[in-house]
């Protein structure tokens, strides 16, 4: 059994990878000062054979994960990295280190299907990535997520927005707060649909993941799949490849 971790800007997700399935998926809020307690909460009951991590949380959090594993006597975690070529998938970036590893993981997960794919990861930031059926990553977009867009307006205007709680959202808002939230959602939906339309692909794989994905899904077509642990699915591909000599990259 392998233990997989997805360390984001504000959330930590984990799952066990066994027999080609993600088991015991869990998540929790995570900050730099609470890494140990969060890992205590998410850890499986038995020591894994390996630990694989996708992290955009920064060096301090990564170091805290390594230290936590050492204290437990568990395997040293392997941190996934964005690369020019992984598992036959080619990165669009000239310098792949500038591509967030979470984005690379969802691209690897989608590429495994052998279909043209668009992946939307809606979290603190909302990213849109495209990868061809042949495994060529085309690049993507990075936009502020709904909560981040609202925070930005809060800092620049006089109103104070409430938390985003209504799912699904109305088409238009009938007061300032819902108008801001709905506006942020429509901005993301417009970018998503524009990318899909201009790519011109016939029946691509369309995947939604991330904490704000449920805000977007009701306003997109039925072809959009909600896959809450898609980053971990990409990590799982790398973890499996590491067991096959010559295939890991």
Order of alpha helices (4+ residues) and beta strands (2+ residues): beta-beta-beta-alpha-beta-alpha-beta-beta-beta-alpha-beta-beta-beta-alpha-alpha-beta-alpha-beta-alpha
